[in-house]
Amino acid sequence: MGTKLYVGNLPYNVTEERLQEHFAQHGPVVSARIITDKFSGRSKGFGFVEMASTQEAEKATTALNGTDFEGRNIVVSESSGRVMASPVAGGRRAATATNYEASSANSSSSLRTRTPNS
């Protein structure tokens, strides 16, 4: 398995094929993916490129980070892993035990546990 690179500040009209071609100048590319908005399908301006080896990923990062790519200076760095989106619609935080406890402590009403006989 290769090394995945984060590529930021991409032009919104760039294609995955064009991104792959650009990085292929610095070694074999396993995959190139541009992240798109799930509703509009438009590019979010960043993506990921997986290079065949760590050495080729380092070479591509050194060569391409901060350089012009179709009118924009791209940011290239090793990917730090996947960031998970909030599972709650509307971008609100999901309730966690910590959030619940904090809001309960500030509440003036007491909480009752409901039993089947009550």
Buried (B, 14 or more C-beta within 10 A) or exposed (E): EBBBBBBBEBBEEBEBEBBBEBBBEBBEBBEBBBEEEEEEEEBBBBBBBBBBBEEBBBBBBEEBBEEEBEEBEBBBEBBEEEEEEEEEEEEEEEEEEEEEEEEEEEEEEEEEEEEEEE
